[in-house]
Amino acid sequence: MAIKIARRGLIPPFIVMDVMRDAARLEAEGRHILHLEVGQPSTGLPAAAAARVRDLVGRDTLGYTVAAGIPELRTRIAHHYGEAYGAKVDPEQIFVTTGSSTGFLLAFLAAFEAGDRVALATPGYPAYRHILTALGVVPELIEVGAETRYQPTVAHLRRLSSLPDGLILASPANPSGTVIPPAEFQELADFCEAHGIRLISDEIYHGLTYGAEVTTAAGLSASGIVVNSFSKYFSMTGWRLGWLVLPRDMTRPIECLAQNLFISPPAVSQWAGVFVFDCDDVLKENVARYARNRGVLLDRLPRLGFDRLAPADGAFYIYADIGKLTSDAEDFCRRMLTEAGVATTPGADFDPINGKHFMRFSFAGSTPDMEEACDRLAAWMA
């Protein structure tokens, strides 16, 4: 007799990870693949911070920490909100997590019951809806497009059959890179507060903007939860370090969940997080490189036929409507990888409704890679 597998494990795959797997297989065969599929900085922890970590590892046992994270890191993150946004955040509201993925899991577990409905934009980060589904929470997809810069609005919420229990916002967003203007963000936060909707604000791409002004929900929404990460701006993907900014009434529930599920985030990663705040000059140089990469793609992609692009206000993505080029973006991206050696992500990863007409380019890599990718695509498209 077959033994059952729990339905929660039968959620869809994270397609970009499948693309990475296929690209790695081609590289193992000797192919040179240009990676425009994954949102991972090609740089790592700045050298000055890495040197301090090496010194620490040689003299500290680096055991368990408290579940919420070391006081030094929580204090430094809270201080960051005052520096960057003028927002007053108490270190007690900061909860350090093992990457933003753990942050989302803890936030969803603490905020929503099975059967609750959480609204989110599509296209959007696929793990939102997959984690919610695994927890028995219902993702309520809001179809957004170019007319609202691929972001949800209060008008979208009013058009739902009934108001949801939660709303996820991402600004800058993945995959579109678009930013919610401050006045619209305030309107959404006020609407959620007035109607008892739990706001979850994904801010992991803060710091990566190109002229756009971003808004944090910290200090803006009394009941909102901020999710952030050291992976993107701080170039620490493999360190698996993130944080939450919590309403005061959520700190103990999150702490109890984290104690039982994860014990604590990695100690060495937490100290690296403390140290990296002193490397802002290097981090700003990384952003300048992303801006150059963005310029290369925005200049050359339209000339190659990719001329319907979302405004790339932030993050390191360009989301392209390729409906005039193909009706099957997954096949298109698969052929681009195998025939041109350029890895990209099909829109189906981000949008189960209209994704077959879209694809995402990541410009998190080096500028020469962006230029060579465009050269290869020019030959392939020809």
C-alpha positions as CSV (number, residue, x, y, z in Angstrom):
1,M,0.0,0.0,0.0
2,A,1.3,3.4,-0.9
3,I,1.9,5.8,2.0
4,K,0.5,9.2,1.5
5,I,2.5,12.4,0.9
6,A,1.1,15.5,2.5
7,R,-0.6,17.8,0.1
8,R,1.4,20.8,1.4
9,G,4.5,19.4,-0.2
10,L,2.9,19.3,-3.6
11,I,3.1,23.0,-4.2
12,P,4.5,24.2,-7.6
13,P,8.2,24.5,-8.0
14,F,10.2,27.7,-7.8
15,I,10.9,27.7,-11.6
16,V,13.9,30.0,-11.4
17,M,15.6,27.3,-9.3
18,D,14.8,24.8,-12.1
19,V,16.4,27.1,-14.6
20,M,19.5,27.3,-12.4
21,R,19.6,23.5,-12.3
22,D,19.4,23.3,-16.1
23,A,22.0,26.0,-16.5
24,A,24.4,24.1,-14.1
25,R,23.9,20.9,-16.1
26,L,25.0,22.7,-19.3
27,E,28.0,24.2,-17.5
28,A,29.0,20.8,-16.4
29,E,29.0,19.8,-20.1
30,G,31.5,22.6,-20.8
31,R,29.1,25.3,-21.9
32,H,29.6,29.0,-20.9
33,I,26.2,30.2,-19.5
34,L,25.4,33.8,-18.8
35,H,23.2,34.0,-15.7
36,L,20.4,36.5,-16.1
37,E,17.9,34.3,-14.4
38,V,18.5,34.6,-10.7
39,G,18.3,37.6,-8.4
40,Q,21.7,37.1,-6.8
41,P,24.4,39.7,-6.7
42,S,27.7,38.6,-8.3
43,T,29.5,40.3,-5.4
44,G,29.8,38.9,-1.9
45,L,30.2,40.2,1.6
46,P,32.5,43.3,1.4
47,A,36.1,42.5,2.2
48,A,36.3,44.7,5.3
49,A,33.3,42.8,6.9
50,A,34.7,39.4,5.8
51,A,38.0,40.2,7.6
52,R,36.2,41.0,10.8
53,V,34.2,37.7,10.5
54,R,37.4,35.7,10.0
55,D,38.8,37.3,13.2
56,L,35.6,36.5,15.1
57,V,35.5,32.9,14.0
58,G,39.0,32.4,15.4
59,R,38.1,33.6,18.9
60,D,34.4,32.9,19.5
61,T,32.5,29.7,19.9
62,L,29.5,31.1,18.0
63,G,26.9,29.1,19.8
64,Y,23.1,29.6,19.9
65,T,21.8,33.1,20.2
66,V,18.4,34.1,21.5
67,A,15.7,33.5,19.0
68,A,15.2,37.2,18.1
69,G,18.9,37.7,17.3
70,I,21.8,39.3,19.0
71,P,21.2,42.7,20.6
72,E,24.0,44.3,18.6
73,L,22.3,43.5,15.3
74,R,18.8,44.4,16.4
75,T,20.0,47.7,17.6
76,R,21.9,48.4,14.4
77,I,19.0,47.6,12.2
78,A,16.7,49.8,14.3
79,H,19.2,52.6,13.9
80,H,19.2,52.1,10.2
81,Y,15.5,53.0,10.0
82,G,16.2,56.3,11.6
83,E,19.2,57.0,9.3
84,A,17.5,55.8,6.0
85,Y,13.9,56.8,6.5
86,G,13.6,59.0,9.6
87,A,11.4,56.3,11.1
88,K,11.5,55.6,14.9
89,V,11.8,51.8,15.5
90,D,12.6,50.2,18.8
91,P,15.2,47.4,18.7
92,E,12.6,45.2,20.5
93,Q,10.5,45.4,17.3
94,I,13.3,43.9,15.3
95,F,13.3,40.1,14.9
96,V,16.3,38.5,13.1
97,T,15.5,35.6,10.8
98,T,17.3,33.0,8.7
99,G,16.8,34.9,5.5
100,S,13.6,36.7,4.4
101,S,12.1,33.3,3.5
102,T,11.9,32.4,7.2
103,G,10.6,35.8,7.9
104,F,7.7,35.3,5.5
105,L,6.9,31.9,7.0
106,L,6.9,33.3,10.6
107,A,4.9,36.3,9.6
108,F,2.3,34.2,7.8
109,L,2.1,31.7,10.6
110,A,1.6,34.3,13.2
111,A,-0.8,36.6,11.3
112,F,-3.1,34.2,9.5
113,E,-5.2,31.1,10.2
114,A,-5.9,28.3,7.7
115,G,-8.7,29.4,5.4
116,D,-7.8,33.1,5.7
117,R,-7.5,35.1,2.4
118,V,-4.4,37.1,1.6
119,A,-4.4,39.4,-1.4
120,L,-1.2,39.8,-3.5
121,A,-0.4,41.1,-6.9
122,T,0.3,38.8,-9.9
123,P,2.9,39.0,-11.3
124,G,4.7,38.7,-8.0
125,Y,7.2,36.6,-6.1
126,P,6.0,33.0,-6.4
127,A,7.0,31.9,-2.9
128,Y,4.4,34.2,-1.4
129,R,1.5,32.1,-2.8
130,H,3.3,28.8,-2.5
131,I,4.1,29.3,1.2
132,L,0.5,30.6,1.9
133,T,-0.9,27.5,0.1
134,A,1.3,25.1,2.1
135,L,-0.1,26.7,5.3
136,G,-3.7,26.4,4.2
137,V,-4.1,30.1,3.6
138,V,-5.8,31.2,0.4
139,P,-3.8,33.5,-1.9
140,E,-6.2,36.0,-3.5
141,L,-4.4,37.0,-6.8
142,I,-4.9,40.6,-8.0
143,E,-4.2,40.9,-11.7
144,V,-2.1,44.0,-12.2
145,G,-0.6,45.4,-15.4
146,A,1.2,48.3,-17.0
147,E,-1.7,50.7,-16.2
148,T,-0.9,50.6,-12.5
149,R,2.9,49.9,-13.0
150,Y,2.3,46.3,-12.0
151,Q,1.3,47.3,-8.5
152,P,-2.0,46.8,-6.6
153,T,-4.1,49.8,-5.6
154,V,-6.9,50.5,-3.2
155,A,-9.3,50.4,-6.2
156,H,-8.2,46.8,-6.7
157,L,-9.0,45.9,-3.1
158,R,-12.4,47.5,-3.3
159,R,-13.2,45.4,-6.4
160,L,-12.7,42.1,-4.5
161,S,-15.8,40.1,-3.6
162,S,-14.9,40.8,0.0
163,L,-12.0,42.3,1.9
164,P,-9.1,40.0,2.5
165,D,-7.5,39.2,5.9
166,G,-4.1,40.3,4.6
167,L,-2.3,42.2,1.8
168,I,1.3,41.6,0.6
169,L,3.0,44.6,-0.9
170,A,6.5,44.6,-2.6
171,S,8.1,47.8,-3.5
172,P,10.5,47.6,-5.3
173,A,8.7,44.5,-6.7
174,N,9.9,41.2,-8.1
175,P,9.7,40.6,-11.1
176,S,8.7,44.1,-12.3
177,G,11.1,46.2,-10.4
178,T,8.4,48.9,-9.9
179,V,8.0,51.1,-6.9
180,I,4.8,52.2,-5.3
181,P,4.8,56.1,-5.0
182,P,4.8,57.3,-1.4
183,A,1.2,58.8,-1.5
184,E,-0.2,55.5,-2.9
185,F,1.7,53.5,-0.3
186,Q,0.3,55.6,2.4
187,E,-3.2,55.2,1.0
188,L,-2.9,51.4,0.9
189,A,-1.5,51.3,4.5
190,D,-4.3,53.5,5.7
191,F,-6.9,51.4,4.0
192,C,-5.5,48.2,5.6
193,E,-5.5,49.8,9.0
194,A,-9.0,51.1,8.7
195,H,-10.4,47.7,7.5
196,G,-8.5,45.3,9.7
197,I,-6.3,44.0,7.0
198,R,-2.8,42.8,8.0
199,L,-0.2,44.5,5.8
200,I,2.9,42.5,5.0
201,S,5.5,44.8,3.3
202,D,8.3,43.1,1.4
203,E,11.2,45.5,1.4
204,I,14.1,43.2,0.5
205,Y,15.0,45.4,-2.5
206,H,15.3,48.6,-0.5
207,G,18.5,50.3,-1.3
208,L,18.4,49.2,-4.9
209,T,16.5,52.0,-6.7
210,Y,17.3,54.3,-9.7
211,G,15.8,57.7,-8.9
212,A,12.6,56.4,-7.4
213,E,11.6,57.1,-3.7
214,V,10.7,54.1,-1.6
215,T,8.5,54.0,1.4
216,T,8.8,51.7,4.4
217,A,5.9,50.5,6.4
218,A,8.0,50.7,9.5
219,G,6.6,53.6,11.6
220,L,3.9,54.1,9.0
221,S,1.5,51.2,9.8
222,A,0.6,50.4,13.4
223,S,-0.2,46.8,12.5
224,G,2.0,46.1,9.5
225,I,4.9,43.7,9.3
226,V,8.0,44.6,7.4
227,V,10.1,41.8,5.9
228,N,13.7,42.6,4.8
229,S,16.9,40.8,4.0
230,F,20.7,41.0,3.8
231,S,20.7,39.1,0.6
232,K,20.2,41.9,-2.0
233,Y,21.6,45.3,-1.1
234,F,24.1,43.8,1.3
235,S,25.2,41.0,-1.1
236,M,24.8,38.2,1.5
237,T,22.6,35.7,-0.2
238,G,24.4,32.6,1.1
239,W,24.6,33.9,4.7
240,R,20.8,33.4,5.0
241,L,20.0,36.4,7.1
242,G,17.0,38.6,7.2
243,W,14.8,40.5,9.7
244,L,11.2,41.5,10.5
245,V,10.0,44.8,11.9
246,L,7.0,43.8,14.1
247,P,4.1,45.5,15.8
248,R,4.6,45.1,19.5
249,D,1.7,42.7,19.9
250,M,3.4,40.3,17.4
251,T,6.8,40.0,19.0
252,R,6.0,37.3,21.5
253,P,4.0,35.1,19.0
254,I,6.8,35.3,16.5
255,E,9.4,34.6,19.2
256,C,7.5,31.4,20.3
257,L,7.2,30.2,16.8
258,A,10.9,30.8,16.0
259,Q,12.1,29.2,19.2
260,N,10.3,26.0,18.3
261,L,10.8,26.0,14.5
262,F,14.4,27.4,14.1
263,I,15.9,28.0,17.6
264,S,17.9,31.0,16.3
265,P,19.5,32.4,13.2
266,P,23.2,31.5,12.5
267,A,25.4,33.4,14.9
268,V,28.2,34.0,12.4
269,S,25.8,35.5,9.9
270,Q,24.4,37.8,12.5
271,W,27.8,39.3,13.3
272,A,28.5,39.6,9.5
273,G,25.2,41.6,9.4
274,V,26.5,43.9,12.2
275,F,29.8,44.4,10.3
276,V,28.3,45.0,6.8
277,F,26.6,48.2,8.0
278,D,30.0,49.8,8.1
279,C,30.6,49.0,4.4
280,D,28.2,51.4,2.8
281,D,30.7,52.8,0.3
282,V,31.3,49.4,-1.2
283,L,27.5,48.7,-1.3
284,K,26.8,51.9,-3.1
285,E,29.4,51.0,-5.7
286,N,27.4,47.8,-6.2
287,V,24.3,49.8,-6.8
288,A,26.2,52.0,-9.3
289,R,27.1,48.8,-11.2
290,Y,23.5,47.6,-11.2
291,A,22.5,51.0,-12.7
292,R,25.1,50.6,-15.5
293,N,23.7,47.1,-16.2
294,R,20.2,48.4,-16.2
295,G,21.3,51.0,-18.7
296,V,22.8,48.4,-21.0
297,L,19.6,46.3,-21.0
298,L,17.2,49.2,-21.3
299,D,19.2,50.5,-24.3
300,R,19.7,47.2,-26.2
301,L,16.7,45.0,-25.4
302,P,14.2,47.2,-27.2
303,R,16.4,47.0,-30.3
304,L,16.3,43.2,-30.1
305,G,12.5,43.1,-30.1
306,F,12.0,43.3,-26.3
307,D,10.3,46.7,-26.4
308,R,7.4,46.3,-23.9
309,L,9.2,46.6,-20.6
310,A,7.9,47.3,-17.1
311,P,9.5,50.5,-15.5
312,A,12.6,49.2,-13.8
313,D,12.5,51.6,-10.8
314,G,14.4,49.3,-8.5
315,A,15.6,45.8,-7.7
316,F,17.7,44.3,-10.5
317,Y,15.1,43.0,-12.8
318,I,13.5,43.9,-16.2
319,Y,10.1,42.3,-16.8
320,A,9.3,42.0,-20.5
321,D,6.0,41.4,-22.3
322,I,7.0,39.1,-25.1
323,G,3.5,38.3,-26.3
324,K,4.4,39.4,-29.8
325,L,7.4,37.1,-29.9
326,T,5.9,33.9,-28.4
327,S,2.8,32.4,-26.8
328,D,5.0,30.1,-24.7
329,A,7.5,31.9,-22.6
330,E,8.8,28.7,-20.9
331,D,9.7,27.2,-24.3
332,F,11.2,30.6,-25.4
333,C,13.4,30.8,-22.3
334,R,14.4,27.2,-22.6
335,R,15.5,27.6,-26.2
336,M,17.3,30.9,-25.2
337,L,19.3,28.9,-22.6
338,T,20.1,25.9,-24.7
339,E,20.7,27.7,-28.0
340,A,22.2,31.1,-26.9
341,G,23.6,30.2,-23.5
342,V,21.6,32.9,-21.8
343,A,19.6,31.9,-18.7
344,T,16.4,33.9,-18.0
345,T,13.2,33.2,-16.1
346,P,9.8,32.7,-17.8
347,G,6.9,34.7,-16.5
348,A,5.0,31.6,-15.4
349,D,7.1,31.6,-12.3
350,F,5.6,35.0,-11.3
351,D,2.2,34.9,-12.9
352,P,0.1,31.7,-13.2
353,I,-2.6,33.7,-15.2
354,N,-0.7,35.7,-17.9
355,G,2.9,34.6,-17.4
356,K,3.1,32.7,-20.6
357,H,3.5,36.0,-22.4
358,F,6.2,37.4,-20.1
359,M,9.8,36.8,-19.0
360,R,12.3,38.3,-16.6
361,F,15.9,39.4,-17.1
362,S,18.1,39.9,-14.0
363,F,20.9,42.4,-14.2
364,A,22.5,41.5,-10.9
365,G,25.7,40.2,-12.6
366,S,28.6,42.0,-14.1
367,T,28.3,44.6,-16.8
368,P,30.4,42.6,-19.3
369,D,28.0,39.7,-18.9
370,M,25.1,42.0,-19.7
371,E,26.8,43.2,-22.8
372,E,27.7,39.7,-23.9
373,A,24.2,38.5,-23.2
374,C,22.8,41.2,-25.6
375,D,25.4,40.2,-28.2
376,R,24.3,36.6,-28.0
377,L,20.7,37.5,-28.1
378,A,21.2,39.7,-31.1
379,A,22.7,36.7,-33.0
380,W,20.1,34.3,-31.7
381,M,17.1,36.6,-32.5
382,A,18.5,37.1,-36.0
